[in-house]
Amino acid sequence: MKKQWWHDKVAYQIYPKSFYDTNGDGIGDLKGVISKLDYLKELGIDIIWLSPIYQSPFADQGYDISDYYNIDPRFGTMEDLKELIAEAKKRDLSILLDLVVNHCSDEHEWFQKARKDPEGEYGRCFYIREGKDGKEPSNIRSYFGGSAWERIDDTNLYYLHLFHKKQPDLNWENPVVRKEIYDMINWWLEKGIAGFRIDAIMNIKKALPFHDYEPDREDGLADCTMMLKENEGIMGFLREMRDATFRRYHAFTVGEVFCEKKEGLSDFIGEDGCFSSIFDFSQTAYGASEKGWYDNQAITPDDYRECCFDSQKRAEGIGFFSNIIENHDEPRGVSRYIPEGECSDAAKKMLATLYVLLKGIPFIYQGQEIGMENVSFDRIDQYDDISTLEEYQVALRSGLSKEQALEVVSHYSRDNARVPFQWDDSENAGFTKGTAWLPVSPDYHTINLQQQYADSDSVFHYYKKLIALRKDEEFKDTFVYGQFTPAYTDKERVMAYYRTREDQRLLIIGNYKMDEQEIELEKPYREVLLHNYDSVRGNGTKLLLKGYEVVVLVF
């Protein structure tokens, strides 16, 4: 594999609105990010991905962009971004922006002109179709619920929005649209950013002409992913974008890619792939139901293990996945992948070790490094996330009580990850001196950075050690390029694998349960590289693992 500058990096996602507020308006800002660069450097971060900071009406928290060339005043100014890029560069930190090009905002200049003249030049920048028999052009359901078609004023014309109705899909079939997108991408790369996280990119190719699908709920609609499974030709768009933009700047790109076909993985992350990497969503997608969150199947420790291992096998010899346990669209990883009632600092450290040392590029989401957990909100009106509010109604329509529906959405809400970062135990968790845009999680008195910074045995300090181990010159090549081999897969709730390269063989093994487990090693180990308890028990080839104990061994 040809070595690239991003292969040995560790990335960190910042959700700017909830990271750190410097002006007291209750919303995080770019100056807040600048003020925390030294913290991120100390943690061991190399790449920082910023969720959208472009001008937006915030119907979907900035993923509805009204001006791709300006910073939203909530976050600051273009001068603030220039300062961030410069200060990051001084610390050998790279900045990624979020690239949102499947859709824009209905307040974007293009769409405003398209609404006035649907059949004109700008109308062709979107998917505008006539209604059928007094109804929408087709029965596809948007990701956020309801029809993916919205009527234009009092006409019989509708525009497509696979997400919120204020997010009209851009027509990638139109070469004018594509060129404008590529020009915009290059404009940002010229400003010194290192690349992009690429949002919802599998949606840019539609199966045309639009038609109905077999309904999958009582609303008579069908999940819009049914259409995506039919589409063909997306790679043409992606290769064209790569060649016109990213490749010219040797930029790092990580795609939000769902539904890729197994045999096509090399098209995305191979030597000549469209992206540097794509996220591994196998764990987050596990157990999802077409009926809604209320019908989702919870993931077990063994399910999680199989998802990770299957992905590792798929990518072997092809390229790098970007590995996550959470992001801005998912609940907290420790609340999702550690069974209820078993979450502890030891369990959090174990989960971190098992995923960070997989082959691939580890992404850490803000607050993950201090073990932030899901939020306990008492009322549905405390939630801001549009997906949560829709899924609450879906659960009610399915027959669940209000209490049951609230319990369901609390497990999966995107707001679990969007509440403010917990810096300390002062008011608003030290996030703002004003009124936070989203309520702070009630557990900030016991889970916050200030306390963990003072405790050498904290989750935070463990993350520092874990990242440092991955970068250790003696072992880095093995963790980055070494072969991945599953181990002890016959043992229930044990997650273990070898990372090997030339004459170096490392075992990462975790006891994914509360009870002790005994492991028979292939031979005595030579050294313990990392451990989440005070001492390793056992002798010779016997290893006795406590509940949620994880250890990294050299043979």
TACORFEN-V197767 format. One record per residue. N is the residue number from 1. RES is the residue in one small letter. SS is DSSP state (alpha for helix, beta for strand, coil for the rest). NEAR is the number of other ideal C-beta (glycine too) atoms within 8 Angstrom. Layout:
BEGIN
n=N res=RES ss=SS near=NEAR
n=N res=RES ss=SS near=NEAR
END
This chain:
BEGIN
n=1 res=m ss=coil near=5
n=2 res=k ss=coil near=4
n=3 res=k ss=coil near=4
n=4 res=q ss=coil near=6
n=5 res=w ss=coil near=6
n=6 res=w ss=coil near=10
n=7 res=h ss=coil near=10
n=8 res=d ss=coil near=6
n=9 res=k ss=coil near=10
n=10 res=v ss=coil near=14
n=11 res=a ss=beta near=16
n=12 res=y ss=beta near=14
n=13 res=q ss=beta near=14
n=14 res=i ss=beta near=11
n=15 res=y ss=coil near=13
n=16 res=p ss=alpha near=14
n=17 res=k ss=alpha near=13
n=18 res=s ss=alpha near=13
n=19 res=f ss=coil near=13
n=20 res=y ss=coil near=12
n=21 res=d ss=coil near=15
n=22 res=t ss=coil near=8
n=23 res=n ss=coil near=6
n=24 res=g ss=coil near=8
n=25 res=d ss=coil near=8
n=26 res=g ss=coil near=9
n=27 res=i ss=coil near=10
n=28 res=g ss=coil near=16
n=29 res=d ss=coil near=15
n=30 res=l ss=alpha near=15
n=31 res=k ss=alpha near=10
n=32 res=g ss=alpha near=13
n=33 res=v ss=alpha near=16
n=34 res=i ss=alpha near=11
n=35 res=s ss=alpha near=8
n=36 res=k ss=coil near=10
n=37 res=l ss=alpha near=13
n=38 res=d ss=alpha near=7
n=39 res=y ss=alpha near=7
n=40 res=l ss=alpha near=11
n=41 res=k ss=alpha near=11
n=42 res=e ss=alpha near=7
n=43 res=l ss=alpha near=13
n=44 res=g ss=coil near=11
n=45 res=i ss=coil near=13
n=46 res=d ss=coil near=9
n=47 res=i ss=beta near=15
n=48 res=i ss=beta near=15
n=49 res=w ss=beta near=14
n=50 res=l ss=beta near=12
n=51 res=s ss=coil near=13
n=52 res=p ss=coil near=12
n=53 res=i ss=coil near=12
n=54 res=y ss=beta near=13
n=55 res=q ss=beta near=9
n=56 res=s ss=beta near=13
n=57 res=p ss=coil near=8
n=58 res=f ss=coil near=9
n=59 res=a ss=coil near=10
n=60 res=d ss=coil near=12
n=61 res=q ss=coil near=9
n=62 res=g ss=coil near=14
n=63 res=y ss=coil near=12
n=64 res=d ss=coil near=18
n=65 res=i ss=beta near=14
n=66 res=s ss=beta near=12
n=67 res=d ss=beta near=9
n=68 res=y ss=beta near=7
n=69 res=y ss=beta near=5
n=70 res=n ss=beta near=8
n=71 res=i ss=beta near=13
n=72 res=d ss=coil near=11
n=73 res=p ss=coil near=7
n=74 res=r ss=coil near=8
n=75 res=f ss=coil near=13
n=76 res=g ss=coil near=10
n=77 res=t ss=coil near=8
n=78 res=m ss=alpha near=7
n=79 res=e ss=alpha near=7
n=80 res=d ss=alpha near=14
n=81 res=l ss=alpha near=13
n=82 res=k ss=alpha near=9
n=83 res=e ss=alpha near=10
n=84 res=l ss=alpha near=13
n=85 res=i ss=alpha near=12
n=86 res=a ss=alpha near=9
n=87 res=e ss=alpha near=10
n=88 res=a ss=alpha near=12
n=89 res=k ss=alpha near=9
n=90 res=k ss=alpha near=6
n=91 res=r ss=coil near=9
n=92 res=d ss=coil near=6
n=93 res=l ss=coil near=13
n=94 res=s ss=beta near=12
n=95 res=i ss=beta near=13
n=96 res=l ss=beta near=16
n=97 res=l ss=beta near=12
n=98 res=d ss=beta near=13
n=99 res=l ss=beta near=9
n=100 res=v ss=coil near=12
n=101 res=v ss=coil near=10
n=102 res=n ss=coil near=12
n=103 res=h ss=beta near=14
n=104 res=c ss=coil near=14
n=105 res=s ss=coil near=13
n=106 res=d ss=coil near=12
n=107 res=e ss=coil near=9
n=108 res=h ss=coil near=11
n=109 res=e ss=alpha near=7
n=110 res=w ss=alpha near=10
n=111 res=f ss=alpha near=16
n=112 res=q ss=alpha near=10
n=113 res=k ss=alpha near=11
n=114 res=a ss=alpha near=16
n=115 res=r ss=alpha near=9
n=116 res=k ss=alpha near=5
n=117 res=d ss=coil near=9
n=118 res=p ss=coil near=10
n=119 res=e ss=coil near=5
n=120 res=g ss=coil near=9
n=121 res=e ss=coil near=7
n=122 res=y ss=coil near=11
n=123 res=g ss=alpha near=11
n=124 res=r ss=alpha near=9
n=125 res=c ss=alpha near=13
n=126 res=f ss=beta near=15
n=127 res=y ss=coil near=10
n=128 res=i ss=beta near=12
n=129 res=r ss=beta near=10
n=130 res=e ss=beta near=7
n=131 res=g ss=coil near=12
n=132 res=k ss=beta near=8
n=133 res=d ss=coil near=4
n=134 res=g ss=coil near=4
n=135 res=k ss=beta near=5
n=136 res=e ss=coil near=10
n=137 res=p ss=coil near=9
n=138 res=s ss=coil near=11
n=139 res=n ss=coil near=11
n=140 res=i ss=beta near=16
n=141 res=r ss=beta near=13
n=142 res=s ss=coil near=14
n=143 res=y ss=coil near=7
n=144 res=f ss=coil near=10
n=145 res=g ss=coil near=9
n=146 res=g ss=coil near=10
n=147 res=s ss=beta near=10
n=148 res=a ss=coil near=12
n=149 res=w ss=beta near=13
n=150 res=e ss=beta near=9
n=151 res=r ss=beta near=10
n=152 res=i ss=coil near=10
n=153 res=d ss=coil near=5
n=154 res=d ss=coil near=3
n=155 res=t ss=coil near=7
n=156 res=n ss=coil near=5
n=157 res=l ss=beta near=11
n=158 res=y ss=beta near=13
n=159 res=y ss=beta near=14
n=160 res=l ss=beta near=14
n=161 res=h ss=coil near=15
n=162 res=l ss=coil near=14
n=163 res=f ss=coil near=13
n=164 res=h ss=coil near=11
n=165 res=k ss=coil near=8
n=166 res=k ss=coil near=12
n=167 res=q ss=coil near=16
n=168 res=p ss=coil near=15
n=169 res=d ss=beta near=14
n=170 res=l ss=beta near=13
n=171 res=n ss=coil near=10
n=172 res=w ss=coil near=9
n=173 res=e ss=coil near=5
n=174 res=n ss=coil near=9
n=175 res=p ss=alpha near=5
n=176 res=v ss=alpha near=8
n=177 res=v ss=alpha near=11
n=178 res=r ss=alpha near=12
n=179 res=k ss=alpha near=8
n=180 res=e ss=alpha near=8
n=181 res=i ss=alpha near=11
n=182 res=y ss=alpha near=11
n=183 res=d ss=alpha near=8
n=184 res=m ss=alpha near=10
n=185 res=i ss=alpha near=14
n=186 res=n ss=alpha near=12
n=187 res=w ss=alpha near=9
n=188 res=w ss=alpha near=10
n=189 res=l ss=alpha near=13
n=190 res=e ss=alpha near=6
n=191 res=k ss=coil near=9
n=192 res=g ss=coil near=7
n=193 res=i ss=coil near=13
n=194 res=a ss=coil near=8
n=195 res=g ss=beta near=13
n=196 res=f ss=beta near=14
n=197 res=r ss=beta near=13
n=198 res=i ss=beta near=11
n=199 res=d ss=coil near=11
n=200 res=a ss=coil near=10
n=201 res=i ss=alpha near=12
n=202 res=m ss=alpha near=12
n=203 res=n ss=alpha near=10
n=204 res=i ss=coil near=10
n=205 res=k ss=coil near=12
n=206 res=k ss=coil near=10
n=207 res=a ss=coil near=9
n=208 res=l ss=coil near=5
n=209 res=p ss=coil near=3
n=210 res=f ss=coil near=12
n=211 res=h ss=coil near=5
n=212 res=d ss=coil near=5
n=213 res=y ss=coil near=10
n=214 res=e ss=coil near=5
n=215 res=p ss=coil near=10
n=216 res=d ss=coil near=8
n=217 res=r ss=coil near=9
n=218 res=e ss=coil near=5
n=219 res=d ss=coil near=7
n=220 res=g ss=coil near=6
n=221 res=l ss=coil near=12
n=222 res=a ss=beta near=12
n=223 res=d ss=beta near=9
n=224 res=c ss=coil near=12
n=225 res=t ss=alpha near=8
n=226 res=m ss=alpha near=11
n=227 res=m ss=alpha near=12
n=228 res=l ss=alpha near=12
n=229 res=k ss=alpha near=7
n=230 res=e ss=alpha near=7
n=231 res=n ss=coil near=10
n=232 res=e ss=coil near=6
n=233 res=g ss=coil near=7
n=234 res=i ss=alpha near=10
n=235 res=m ss=alpha near=9
n=236 res=g ss=alpha near=7
n=237 res=f ss=alpha near=12
n=238 res=l ss=alpha near=13
n=239 res=r ss=alpha near=9
n=240 res=e ss=alpha near=9
n=241 res=m ss=alpha near=14
n=242 res=r ss=alpha near=12
n=243 res=d ss=alpha near=7
n=244 res=a ss=alpha near=9
n=245 res=t ss=alpha near=13
n=246 res=f ss=alpha near=13
n=247 res=r ss=alpha near=8
n=248 res=r ss=alpha near=8
n=249 res=y ss=alpha near=9
n=250 res=h ss=coil near=5
n=251 res=a ss=coil near=13
n=252 res=f ss=beta near=12
n=253 res=t ss=beta near=14
n=254 res=v ss=beta near=19
n=255 res=g ss=beta near=13
n=256 res=e ss=coil near=12
n=257 res=v ss=coil near=12
n=258 res=f ss=coil near=8
n=259 res=c ss=coil near=8
n=260 res=e ss=coil near=10
n=261 res=k ss=coil near=6
n=262 res=k ss=alpha near=6
n=263 res=e ss=alpha near=4
n=264 res=g ss=alpha near=9
n=265 res=l ss=alpha near=14
n=266 res=s ss=alpha near=11
n=267 res=d ss=alpha near=9
n=268 res=f ss=alpha near=15
n=269 res=i ss=alpha near=14
n=270 res=g ss=coil near=10
n=271 res=e ss=coil near=7
n=272 res=d ss=coil near=4
n=273 res=g ss=coil near=11
n=274 res=c ss=coil near=11
n=275 res=f ss=coil near=15
n=276 res=s ss=coil near=12
n=277 res=s ss=beta near=16
n=278 res=i ss=beta near=13
n=279 res=f ss=beta near=13
n=280 res=d ss=coil near=12
n=281 res=f ss=coil near=8
n=282 res=s ss=alpha near=10
n=283 res=q ss=alpha near=12
n=284 res=t ss=alpha near=7
n=285 res=a ss=alpha near=7
n=286 res=y ss=coil near=11
n=287 res=g ss=coil near=8
n=288 res=a ss=coil near=6
n=289 res=s ss=coil near=10
n=290 res=e ss=coil near=7
n=291 res=k ss=coil near=9
n=292 res=g ss=coil near=11
n=293 res=w ss=alpha near=12
n=294 res=y ss=alpha near=14
n=295 res=d ss=alpha near=8
n=296 res=n ss=coil near=10
n=297 res=q ss=coil near=7
n=298 res=a ss=coil near=5
n=299 res=i ss=coil near=11
n=300 res=t ss=coil near=7
n=301 res=p ss=alpha near=11
n=302 res=d ss=alpha near=9
n=303 res=d ss=alpha near=10
n=304 res=y ss=alpha near=14
n=305 res=r ss=alpha near=11
n=306 res=e ss=alpha near=8
n=307 res=c ss=alpha near=12
n=308 res=c ss=alpha near=15
n=309 res=f ss=alpha near=11
n=310 res=d ss=alpha near=9
n=311 res=s ss=alpha near=11
n=312 res=q ss=alpha near=15
n=313 res=k ss=alpha near=8
n=314 res=r ss=alpha near=9
n=315 res=a ss=alpha near=14
n=316 res=e ss=coil near=9
n=317 res=g ss=coil near=3
n=318 res=i ss=coil near=9
n=319 res=g ss=coil near=13
n=320 res=f ss=beta near=11
n=321 res=f ss=beta near=15
n=322 res=s ss=beta near=14
n=323 res=n ss=beta near=11
n=324 res=i ss=coil near=14
n=325 res=i ss=coil near=12
n=326 res=e ss=coil near=11
n=327 res=n ss=coil near=10
n=328 res=h ss=coil near=11
n=329 res=d ss=coil near=5
n=330 res=e ss=coil near=13
n=331 res=p ss=coil near=13
n=332 res=r ss=coil near=14
n=333 res=g ss=alpha near=13
n=334 res=v ss=alpha near=14
n=335 res=s ss=alpha near=11
n=336 res=r ss=alpha near=13
n=337 res=y ss=alpha near=10
n=338 res=i ss=coil near=10
n=339 res=p ss=coil near=6
n=340 res=e ss=coil near=4
n=341 res=g ss=coil near=4
n=342 res=e ss=coil near=10
n=343 res=c ss=coil near=10
n=344 res=s ss=coil near=7
n=345 res=d ss=alpha near=9
n=346 res=a ss=alpha near=12
n=347 res=a ss=alpha near=12
n=348 res=k ss=alpha near=13
n=349 res=k ss=alpha near=14
n=350 res=m ss=alpha near=15
n=351 res=l ss=alpha near=14
n=352 res=a ss=alpha near=14
n=353 res=t ss=alpha near=15
n=354 res=l ss=alpha near=13
n=355 res=y ss=alpha near=12
n=356 res=v ss=alpha near=12
n=357 res=l ss=coil near=12
n=358 res=l ss=coil near=12
n=359 res=k ss=coil near=12
n=360 res=g ss=coil near=12
n=361 res=i ss=beta near=14
n=362 res=p ss=beta near=13
n=363 res=f ss=beta near=14
n=364 res=i ss=beta near=13
n=365 res=y ss=beta near=15
n=366 res=q ss=coil near=11
n=367 res=g ss=coil near=10
n=368 res=q ss=alpha near=13
n=369 res=e ss=alpha near=9
n=370 res=i ss=alpha near=13
n=371 res=g ss=coil near=10
n=372 res=m ss=coil near=11
n=373 res=e ss=coil near=11
n=374 res=n ss=coil near=11
n=375 res=v ss=coil near=12
n=376 res=s ss=coil near=8
n=377 res=f ss=coil near=11
n=378 res=d ss=coil near=4
n=379 res=r ss=coil near=6
n=380 res=i ss=alpha near=12
n=381 res=d ss=alpha near=4
n=382 res=q ss=alpha near=7
n=383 res=y ss=coil near=12
n=384 res=d ss=coil near=7
n=385 res=d ss=coil near=10
n=386 res=i ss=alpha near=9
n=387 res=s ss=alpha near=10
n=388 res=t ss=alpha near=15
n=389 res=l ss=alpha near=10
n=390 res=e ss=alpha near=11
n=391 res=e ss=alpha near=15
n=392 res=y ss=alpha near=14
n=393 res=q ss=alpha near=9
n=394 res=v ss=alpha near=13
n=395 res=a ss=alpha near=15
n=396 res=l ss=alpha near=9
n=397 res=r ss=alpha near=7
n=398 res=s ss=coil near=10
n=399 res=g ss=coil near=3
n=400 res=l ss=coil near=10
n=401 res=s ss=coil near=5
n=402 res=k ss=alpha near=8
n=403 res=e ss=alpha near=6
n=404 res=q ss=alpha near=10
n=405 res=a ss=alpha near=14
n=406 res=l ss=alpha near=12
n=407 res=e ss=alpha near=8
n=408 res=v ss=alpha near=14
n=409 res=v ss=alpha near=15
n=410 res=s ss=alpha near=12
n=411 res=h ss=alpha near=11
n=412 res=y ss=alpha near=11
n=413 res=s ss=coil near=14
n=414 res=r ss=coil near=12
n=415 res=d ss=alpha near=13
n=416 res=n ss=alpha near=14
n=417 res=a ss=alpha near=15
n=418 res=r ss=alpha near=13
n=419 res=v ss=coil near=11
n=420 res=p ss=coil near=13
n=421 res=f ss=coil near=13
n=422 res=q ss=coil near=17
n=423 res=w ss=coil near=10
n=424 res=d ss=coil near=10
n=425 res=d ss=coil near=9
n=426 res=s ss=coil near=6
n=427 res=e ss=alpha near=4
n=428 res=n ss=alpha near=12
n=429 res=a ss=alpha near=15
n=430 res=g ss=alpha near=10
n=431 res=f ss=coil near=14
n=432 res=t ss=coil near=13
n=433 res=k ss=coil near=6
n=434 res=g ss=coil near=9
n=435 res=t ss=coil near=6
n=436 res=a ss=coil near=12
n=437 res=w ss=coil near=8
n=438 res=l ss=coil near=10
n=439 res=p ss=coil near=8
n=440 res=v ss=coil near=12
n=441 res=s ss=coil near=13
n=442 res=p ss=alpha near=6
n=443 res=d ss=alpha near=9
n=444 res=y ss=alpha near=11
n=445 res=h ss=alpha near=5
n=446 res=t ss=coil near=6
n=447 res=i ss=coil near=11
n=448 res=n ss=coil near=15
n=449 res=l ss=alpha near=11
n=450 res=q ss=alpha near=10
n=451 res=q ss=alpha near=11
n=452 res=q ss=alpha near=13
n=453 res=y ss=alpha near=9
n=454 res=a ss=alpha near=5
n=455 res=d ss=coil near=8
n=456 res=s ss=coil near=4
n=457 res=d ss=coil near=6
n=458 res=s ss=coil near=12
n=459 res=v ss=alpha near=13
n=460 res=f ss=alpha near=12
n=461 res=h ss=alpha near=12
n=462 res=y ss=alpha near=12
n=463 res=y ss=alpha near=13
n=464 res=k ss=alpha near=11
n=465 res=k ss=alpha near=9
n=466 res=l ss=alpha near=14
n=467 res=i ss=alpha near=13
n=468 res=a ss=alpha near=9
n=469 res=l ss=alpha near=13
n=470 res=r ss=alpha near=14
n=471 res=k ss=alpha near=10
n=472 res=d ss=coil near=8
n=473 res=e ss=coil near=5
n=474 res=e ss=coil near=4
n=475 res=f ss=coil near=12
n=476 res=k ss=alpha near=11
n=477 res=d ss=alpha near=8
n=478 res=t ss=alpha near=12
n=479 res=f ss=alpha near=11
n=480 res=v ss=alpha near=10
n=481 res=y ss=alpha near=8
n=482 res=g ss=coil near=13
n=483 res=q ss=beta near=8
n=484 res=f ss=beta near=12
n=485 res=t ss=beta near=8
n=486 res=p ss=beta near=8
n=487 res=a ss=beta near=9
n=488 res=y ss=coil near=8
n=489 res=t ss=coil near=7
n=490 res=d ss=coil near=3
n=491 res=k ss=coil near=8
n=492 res=e ss=coil near=5
n=493 res=r ss=coil near=10
n=494 res=v ss=beta near=12
n=495 res=m ss=beta near=12
n=496 res=a ss=beta near=11
n=497 res=y ss=beta near=13
n=498 res=y ss=beta near=11
n=499 res=r ss=beta near=15
n=500 res=t ss=beta near=10
n=501 res=r ss=beta near=9
n=502 res=e ss=coil near=3
n=503 res=d ss=coil near=3
n=504 res=q ss=beta near=10
n=505 res=r ss=beta near=9
n=506 res=l ss=beta near=16
n=507 res=l ss=beta near=13
n=508 res=i ss=beta near=14
n=509 res=i ss=beta near=15
n=510 res=g ss=beta near=16
n=511 res=n ss=beta near=15
n=512 res=y ss=coil near=12
n=513 res=k ss=coil near=11
n=514 res=m ss=coil near=5
n=515 res=d ss=coil near=5
n=516 res=e ss=coil near=8
n=517 res=q ss=beta near=11
n=518 res=e ss=beta near=9
n=519 res=i ss=beta near=14
n=520 res=e ss=beta near=6
n=521 res=l ss=coil near=11
n=522 res=e ss=coil near=4
n=523 res=k ss=coil near=6
n=524 res=p ss=coil near=6
n=525 res=y ss=coil near=10
n=526 res=r ss=coil near=6
n=527 res=e ss=beta near=6
n=528 res=v ss=beta near=10
n=529 res=l ss=beta near=9
n=530 res=l ss=beta near=11
n=531 res=h ss=beta near=10
n=532 res=n ss=coil near=12
n=533 res=y ss=coil near=8
n=534 res=d ss=coil near=2
n=535 res=s ss=coil near=5
n=536 res=v ss=coil near=8
n=537 res=r ss=beta near=7
n=538 res=g ss=coil near=9
n=539 res=n ss=coil near=3
n=540 res=g ss=coil near=5
n=541 res=t ss=coil near=8
n=542 res=k ss=beta near=10
n=543 res=l ss=beta near=13
n=544 res=l ss=beta near=10
n=545 res=l ss=beta near=13
n=546 res=k ss=coil near=10
n=547 res=g ss=coil near=9
n=548 res=y ss=coil near=16
n=549 res=e ss=coil near=13
n=550 res=v ss=beta near=15
n=551 res=v ss=beta near=14
n=552 res=v ss=beta near=14
n=553 res=l ss=beta near=13
n=554 res=v ss=beta near=11
n=555 res=f ss=coil near=9
END
